[in-house]
Amino acid sequence: MSDLNAVSTAYQTLLSAIEQVEPRIAAATRQELTDQRASLKLIASENYASLPVLATMGTWMSDKYAEGTVGRRFYAGCQNVDTVEAVAAEHARELFGAEYAYVQPHSGIDANLTAYWAVLAHEIETPALAEHGVRSVNDLSESDWEVLRKKFGDQRLMGMSLDAGGHLTHGFRPNVSGKMFHQRAYGTDPETQLLDYDAIAEQARDFKPLILVAGYSAYPRRINFAKMREIADEIGAVFMVDMAHFAGLVAGKVFTGDEDPIPHADVIMTTTHKSLRGPRGGMILATEKYAADIDRGCPLVLGGPLGHVMAAKAVALAEARTQEFRDYAHAVVDNARALAEGLKSRGVRLVTDGTDNHIVLMDVRDFNVTGRQAEAALLDAGIVTNRNSVPNDPNGAWYTTGVRLGTPALTSRGFSTSDMDAVADMIAGVLKATKPTTTSKGEPSKAKYELTDDARQHSLNEAERLLDLHPLYPGFEI
Ligand code: PLP
């Protein structure tokens, strides 16, 4: 936005209007900006959308119901939502080089569920309807419908295990995907902690899933999608990639060739708000083969499309098509490497011994603390992270042994590789100065800890220095 003074004045006016209706909401909104500006955000799944993206979400595009999809709506008067959805999809197709894009999903989980149901429709429902000579499930007899319903629930999915960095939506029981599918998880090599494609192929041959999923929330390495495609082809599986975390690195042409999922996968799901730096939301890309089934996502799985968010997706995708964004995406990875090297040189153990994406996963066992204690001590010291399991985690999924770090947000603020080295110094200093307290049974606590005042204060001062060097939305005042 060129005239930041005008933008600031516009937001001030809007916030005053909100204040008159519900002052607590205006205050929380103002405070959130203050807090975001003052925190050293290393949460790998978060970012800062641009002011144009944020502004696009605050409009009357939100007021229109538009169930269905472009040109096939269940409501009248959807011409402007049609424009918004078509423009966003066009940007998505051209940015990623995909045959088809669906920009309606409200979040990553919604995108995954929508995509799974589209694949089930294509692979299970359509052949069943053809077999019975009918066009719709409504035309099936009660007994044929019962058979089909059971068949939906009898399909197999194979995805990455949670403690190796996979996501709940890849067939795990706490998520509906784990209740829909029989699931088997592939992990990583116990020595290298890297994906072992031969082992995955062997498991796939044995399990024969309908769907093979690749993608992660906490794996600090790239995936060879060409190899995963070969595995899927060998067993006749549909190959799906969840690029929620690394979509920005695909958009920014960091992941190319075998590391680019688009030419290799049948269906690709993503969020739009992590490394892609758009509004909170989801998206599905696919080959033409699945287009008609995914287009039925609303109302099959999704509620009415959010016109204002699809509009913001279009703006963010337009931004992601610039050289500036490509430079940003490369800087995200350079910064992650600098952070990893900085931590290793200060004695911090890393899962897979490093990174080649935007994630660094620390294994904090050598400091005799749990992931939970490390996360809390780092927060006391001005560094926002989240605890995470490591492969074969001895502390389980609640206390954990890992802390996940990510560089998309700080890179958006303009942090450089030398700044990341300073951040590594702060993190290592806090870990060294944190000790578990002793429980009444004389054992080390898994939750309580002590962090020395000196280390905490030093880190807080450093955080302030770095944040002042790289202000968030500089010149924007509310
Ligand atoms: N898929 C992956 C790989 C993720 O990491 C996440 C979120 O962390 C999701 C899906 C879910 O995204 P959302 O929170 O937008 O539903």
Residues whose N, C-alpha, C, O or C-beta is under 5 A from the ligand:
A	BS01	PLP	S45 S107 G108 I109 D110 H167 Y216 S217 D242 A244 H245 T271 G281
